[in-house]
Amino acid sequence: MRKTREERDDALEEMKRYREKCDKAEDKLIKNRRKFEKVRDELVKKREECVEANEEIRRIEDQTALASDDSVDSIIDFIRRRQERERRLELITDSSPTERASSSVYSRFQDEQRFQESNISTNSTDSLTSRPINTRGLVQLGLDEHNNIQFFY
């Protein structure tokens, strides 16, 4: 009878140890799942940024194809301004949310983005290809009655 009681106590202790190991493994699994979800969300954001960047590259290539030699400087200026905005965005997004919220740079960036988005024109079309010409309100490309490229500011 004594032996069975000791065996039972040993079995209970062993079961407790296994339960603790199981709980630790479950906690680790939950922690790793959270890390995975965070990395997955970051990956989705990066993919969206890549898609947006590729669309911007296509728009710039379209504008460049339509541009004459004297308008290339305008496009280069546009690209430089875009790169500067992206650089500022990277600096801002590297900071913590509380730093971003209190940052005057961030609010100026948001104001500039709102201004740019409000000036997007999709009604312009290239008369040769009838494709829409998307601009950001800085320069609008168009053709006059003699099919010369015109820039509207």
C-alpha positions, 0 to 999 in steps of 0.5 A, spaced: 500 500 500 505 504 501 509 503 494 502 505 491 502 511 494 509 513 493 508 511 486 502 515 485 505 521 488 511 520 484 506 520 478 503 526 480 509 530 481 511 528 474 505 530 471 506 537 474 513 537 471 510 536 464 504 541 465 509 546 467 513 544 461 507 544 456 505 551 459 512 554 458 511 551 451 504 554 450 507 561 452 513 561 447 508 559 442 503 565 443 509 569 443 512 567 437 505 567 433 505 575 435 512 576 432 510 572 426 503 576 425 507 583 426 513 581 421 507 579 416 504 586 417 510 589 416 511 585 410 504 587 407 506 594 408 512 593 405 509 590 399 504 596 398 509 601 398 513 597 393 506 597 389 505 604 390 513 606 388 512 602 382 506 605 380 510 612 381 515 609 377 510 608 371 507 615 371 514 618 371 516 614 365 510 616 362 511 623 363 518 622 361 516 619 354 512 625 353 517 630 355 521 634 350 529 635 352 527 642 355 522 639 360 527 634 363 529 639 368 522 639 371 521 632 371 528 631 375 526 637 380 519 633 381 523 626 382 528 630 387 522 633 391 519 626 391 525 623 394 526 628 399 518 627 401 520 619 402 526 621 405 522 625 410 517 619 411 523 614 413 525 619 418 518 620 421 516 612 421 523 610 424 521 614 430 516 612 436 508 613 435 508 618 441 514 622 437 511 622 431 504 625 434 508 631 437 513 632 431 512 638 427 515 635 421 510 630 421 504 635 421 508 639 416 509 632 412 501 630 413 499 637 410 504 637 404 501 630 403 494 632 403 495 638 399 498 634 394 493 629 394 488 634 393 491 636 387 491 630 383 488 630 376 486 624 372 482 628 367 487 630 363 489 625 357 494 624 352 491 626 345 495 621 341 494 615 346 488 617 350 491 615 356 490 619 362 496 623 365 496 623 372 500 629 375 501 631 383 499 638 382 506 640 380 506 640 373 500 637 368 503 635 361 498 636 355 499 637 347 496 644 344 493 644 337 500 643 333 501 637 338 507 640 341 508 638 349 505 644 354 506 644 361 501 647 365 503 649 372 
